[in-house]
Amino acid sequence: MGEYYRDAAHLYEIYGYFMDKVMTDPKIGPKLARAGIIIKFIYTDPDTEITIDLRNKPEKEGYFGSFYLGPTDIKEDVWSKQSADHSHRFWHGLENPIAAVTRGKVKQGGKITAMLKLLPVVRPMFQYFPIILKELGYENLIVTKK
């Protein structure tokens, strides 16, 4: 296992809560939805998948997109594979996504340019991640710059 997550259920608990927050946020949600793509995140340590559907009508009322915790048959437009620990640090604003790809920490495929356009949109989400960790009682998982 990695540094931050005990197992897949632990990661899904945290990321599910995080996705609920951002997919219903009136400032971030509409900007995400405008991307009109489906993104699959494949994580290692623990091995998990999260698919975010920003193309089709959201399944839940009040959401700007749908997300699926675990494998799904929905075909993604773009995928990103990385360790769960790297993703955890990314959502704290501590990882440079371009540098991570060039160094091989993150592998991507599909419509990568579409995902790159989302970078300015996701930056405000960095403020949410430590907040949701605190709300869930996981203050010990909050990462700060060294």
Secondary structure, DSSP 8 states (H G I E B T S, - for coil): --SS-SSHHHHHHHHHHHHHHHHH-TTHHHHHHTT--EEEEEEETTTEEEEEE-SS--SSTT-SSEEEES--S---SEEEEEEHHHHHHHTTT-S-HHHHHHTTSSEEEESHHHHHTTHHHHGGGGGHHHHHHHHTT-GGG-----
